[in-house]
Amino acid sequence: MAREAAGRPPEETLLLWKREQAQLKARVVDRDTEAWQRDPAFSGLQRVGGVDVSFVKGDSVNACASLVVLSYPELEVVYEDCRMVILTAPYVSGFLAFREVPFLVDAVLLVDGNGVLHHRGFGVACHLGVLTDLPCVGVAKKLLQVDGLENNALHKEKIRLLRAGGDTFPLLGGSGTILGMALKSHDHSTKPLYVSVGHKVSLEAAVRLTRGCCKFRIPEPVRQADIRSRDYIRRTLGVPRAPTPGQERSRKSQNPRVCPKGGPEKATGEGRPPAGHRTQEPQDKGTAGAKLHTTKTGCPASPVQR
């Protein structure tokens, strides 16, 4: 049985986290800092990383943090690493073990979550970017309703007017600040992605890069990180593989995913490039759950929101 979700942290702990966010927020850079970011084809960019956390239904303590690095522009996996983590602090700590990965030199990270599109203007993409000093882009699957942004009829009408892959509209908050962009990432996608600045990248470059990494709706680095974190949990627990895309919705509630009860484990072969490894990939993961204020499996999000 999965570990029960942890209770709300003490107020003094929440205040400490908020204070840390405010201090780190002052270090966010929301402009292009690398030469490749100003090139229309991103010439000079060789690697794009994707990070993802897969949670467990009914368990807000154990999770699987995944990092995948892809070549660019080929979008072939050159490195992968999955680790079980215990979320006793804001979940960004689960990613910091990846800071010394040599493949991240001269790379950019796409994060399954928000950047400045956040209640306090400092989501997980900002947090991770500042602590790793890497360019980071927040890519969320659902709209985080902050600063007057609402998923209302007007917002849905703007989505309907997105005709082709690459079409966008700005996410203008009530404060008059553009917090991000809604992006139709694929011609056949019916739901946009919500792209925001994480660190050391402009919004314009963040949107272009996200679009350039999409074979399906979800950008390939994030999609591969999600696939591998879920697969690692299944292999660790011996849980049957997920159903095919056509069966996924009807069987989702019958096959809950659970993480080990124990502490973090080191993955077998952890940190090695997947030589000769090929994963059978589903088609566009489409509306696989977002990890903004709920997780892909329905688990409550950790104390610091994405």
C-alpha positions in Angstrom: 0.0 0.0 0.0 1.3 3.4 -0.9 2.4 5.7 1.9 -0.3 8.1 3.0 0.1 11.7 1.8 2.1 13.9 4.2 0.1 16.5 6.1 0.5 20.2 5.5 4.0 21.4 6.7 4.1 23.7 9.7 3.5 27.4 9.0 7.1 28.3 9.9 8.3 25.8 7.3 6.1 27.3 4.6 7.3 30.8 5.5 10.9 29.6 5.2 10.2 28.2 1.7 8.4 31.4 0.7 11.4 33.5 1.9 13.8 31.3 0.0 11.7 31.6 -3.1 11.7 35.4 -2.8 15.5 35.5 -2.4 16.1 33.2 -5.4 13.5 35.0 -7.5 15.7 38.1 -7.5 18.4 36.1 -9.4 16.1 35.1 -12.3 17.3 36.3 -15.7 14.5 36.7 -18.2 16.5 37.5 -21.3 18.7 35.5 -23.7 22.2 34.9 -22.4 23.6 32.4 -25.0 24.5 33.1 -28.6 22.4 30.1 -29.8 19.3 31.6 -28.4 19.5 34.6 -30.8 20.0 32.4 -33.9 16.8 31.6 -35.8 17.8 27.9 -36.1 19.5 27.7 -32.6 22.8 27.1 -34.3 25.3 26.0 -31.6 22.8 24.3 -29.4 23.7 20.6 -29.1 21.7 19.2 -26.2 18.3 19.7 -24.7 17.4 18.2 -21.4 13.9 17.3 -20.1 13.0 16.8 -16.4 9.9 15.3 -14.9 8.7 13.9 -11.6 6.2 11.0 -11.6 4.1 10.8 -8.5 2.1 8.0 -6.9 -1.6 8.0 -6.4 -2.2 8.5 -2.7 1.5 9.0 -1.9 2.9 12.6 -1.8 6.2 11.4 -0.2 7.7 9.0 -2.8 8.3 9.9 -6.4 10.6 9.2 -9.4 12.7 12.1 -10.7 13.8 11.7 -14.2 16.3 13.5 -16.4 16.7 12.8 -20.1 19.2 14.6 -22.4 18.5 14.7 -26.2 20.7 15.7 -29.1 19.5 18.8 -30.9 18.1 19.1 -33.5 17.9 15.3 -34.0 16.0 14.8 -30.7 17.7 11.5 -30.0 18.2 10.4 -26.4 21.9 10.5 -25.4 21.6 10.2 -21.7 18.9 9.2 -19.1 18.8 9.0 -15.3 15.9 8.1 -13.0 16.0 8.2 -9.2 13.5 7.5 -6.5 13.3 10.5 -4.2 11.5 11.2 -0.9 9.7 14.5 -1.0 10.3 15.8 2.5 11.1 19.3 1.2 10.0 21.2 -2.0 10.3 18.7 -4.8 12.9 20.7 -6.7 15.5 19.1 -4.4 14.9 15.8 -6.2 16.4 17.3 -9.3 19.5 18.8 -7.7 21.3 15.4 -7.7 21.5 15.9 -11.5 23.4 19.1 -11.3 26.8 17.6 -11.9 25.7 15.5 -15.0 28.4 16.3 -17.6 25.8 16.1 -20.4 24.2 19.2 -19.1 27.1 21.4 -20.0 26.0 23.9 -22.7 22.5 22.5 -22.5 19.0 24.0 -21.9 16.3 22.3 -19.7 12.7 22.0 -20.5 10.7 21.5 -17.3 7.3 19.9 -16.9 5.9 22.9 -14.9 5.8 26.6 -14.7 8.4 29.4 -14.6 7.4 33.0 -13.9 3.8 31.9 -14.6 3.3 31.3 -10.9 1.6 32.6 -7.8 4.8 34.2 -6.6 6.4 34.5 -10.0 8.9 31.7 -9.2 7.8 28.2 -10.4 9.9 25.1 -10.6 11.5 26.1 -13.9 12.8 29.3 -12.3 13.9 27.4 -9.1 15.8 24.7 -11.0 17.3 27.2 -13.4 18.7 29.5 -10.7 20.1 26.6 -8.7 21.7 24.9 -11.7 22.6 28.1 -13.5 21.2 26.7 -16.7 18.8 28.1 -19.1 15.3 26.7 -18.2 11.9 26.8 -19.9 8.7 26.1 -18.1 6.3 24.0 -20.2 2.9 23.3 -18.5 0.0 21.3 -19.8 -2.7 23.2 -17.9 -3.2 26.9 -17.2 -2.2 28.0 -13.8 -4.8 30.6 -13.0 -2.9 33.4 -11.4 -2.9 37.2 -11.7 -6.4 37.2 -13.2 -5.8 34.5 -15.8 -8.8 32.2 -16.1 -9.7 29.2 -18.2 -13.0 30.9 -19.0 -15.0 31.2 -22.2 -12.8 34.0 -23.6 -9.6 31.9 -23.0 -11.3 28.9 -24.7 -12.2 31.0 -27.7 -8.6 32.1 -28.1 -7.6 28.5 -28.0 -10.1 27.7 -30.7 -8.5 30.4 -32.9 -5.1 28.6 -32.8 -5.1 27.0 -36.2 -1.7 25.6 -36.9 1.3 24.3 -35.0 3.3 27.3 -33.8 0.3 29.6 -33.3 0.4 31.4 -30.0 -1.4 34.0 -27.9 0.0 35.9 -24.9 -1.0 35.2 -21.3 -1.6 38.7 -20.1 -2.2 39.0 -16.4 -4.4 41.5 -14.7 -1.2 43.4 -13.6 -0.5 44.1 -17.3 2.4 41.6 -17.3 2.8 39.0 -20.0 3.4 35.9 -17.9 3.8 33.4 -20.8 2.4 32.2 -24.0 -0.2 29.7 -25.0 1.3 27.6 -27.8 -0.3 25.2 -30.2 2.6 22.9 -30.4 1.4 20.5 -33.1 -0.9 20.8 -36.0 -3.2 18.0 -34.6 -3.2 19.1 -31.0 -6.4 20.5 -29.6 -4.9 21.7 -26.3 -2.2 24.3 -26.0 1.0 24.2 -23.9 1.7 27.1 -21.5 5.2 28.2 -22.0 7.0 30.6 -19.5 10.5 31.8 -18.8 12.4 29.8 -16.2 15.9 31.3 -16.3 18.4 32.8 -18.7 16.1 32.7 -21.7 13.6 35.1 -23.3 10.0 34.2 -23.7 10.3 34.5 -27.5 13.2 32.0 -27.6 11.5 29.7 -25.0 8.4 29.5 -27.3 10.5 28.8 -30.4 12.6 26.1 -28.7 9.5 24.4 -27.3 7.9 24.3 -30.7 11.1 23.0 -32.3 11.3 20.1 -29.8 7.7 18.9 -30.5 7.2 15.7 -32.5 3.9 15.4 -30.8 2.0 17.8 -28.4 4.5 17.4 -25.6 8.1 18.5 -26.3 10.2 15.5 -26.8 12.6 16.0 -23.8 9.8 16.2 -21.4 7.9 13.4 -23.1 10.9 11.1 -22.9 11.5 12.0 -19.3 7.9 11.2 -18.4 8.0 7.9 -20.4 11.2 6.8 -18.6 10.1 7.8 -15.1 6.9 5.8 -15.5 8.8 2.9 -16.9 11.3 2.9 -14.1 8.5 2.8 -11.5 6.9 -0.1 -13.4 10.2 -2.0 -13.6 11.0 -1.3 -9.9 7.7 -2.5 -8.7 7.1 -5.2 -11.3 3.8 -3.5 -12.3 2.4 -4.5 -15.7 3.1 -2.1 -18.5 0.7 0.7 -19.2 -2.2 0.0 -21.6 -2.1 1.1 -25.2 -3.3 4.7 -25.8 -6.7 3.5 -26.8 -7.1 1.6 -23.5 -5.5 4.0 -21.2 -8.5 6.1 -20.2 -10.8 3.2 -19.4 -8.1 1.2 -17.5 -6.4 4.1 -15.7 -8.2 3.6 -12.4 -7.7 -0.2 -12.5 -3.9 0.0 -12.6 -2.7 2.5 -9.9 1.0 3.2 -9.9 2.8 3.0 -6.7 6.4 3.8 -5.6 8.5 1.7 -3.1 7.9 2.3 0.6 11.5 2.6 1.3 13.9 5.5 0.8 15.5 6.7 -2.4 17.2 4.0 -4.4 19.9 4.2 -7.0 18.8 2.9 -10.3 20.6 0.0 -11.9 22.8 1.5 -14.6 22.0 4.9 -13.3 23.6 7.8 -15.2 24.7 5.7 -18.2 23.8 6.7 -21.7 21.3 4.2 -23.0 23.5 2.5 -25.5 21.4 0.6 -28.1 18.4 1.3 -26.0 15.1 1.9 -27.8 11.8 2.4 -26.0 8.5 1.6 -27.7 6.9 5.0 -27.6 3.2 5.7 -27.6 1.8 8.3 -29.9 1.3 11.8 -28.6 0.8 11.6 -24.9 -1.8 14.2 -25.3 -3.5 15.0 -22.1 -1.4 13.0 -19.7 -1.9 14.7 -16.4 -0.2 18.0 -15.6 1.8 18.6 -12.5 0.8 22.1 -11.6 -1.5 21.8 -8.7 -2.4 18.1 -9.2 -0.2 15.3 -10.3 -0.6 13.1 -13.3 -2.0 10.3 -11.1 -4.1 12.5 -8.9 -1.6 12.9 -6.1 -1.5 16.3 -4.3 1.4 18.4 -5.4 4.3 19.1 -3.1 4.4 22.2 -1.0 6.1 24.4 -3.6 4.0 24.7 -6.6 5.3 24.3 -10.1 
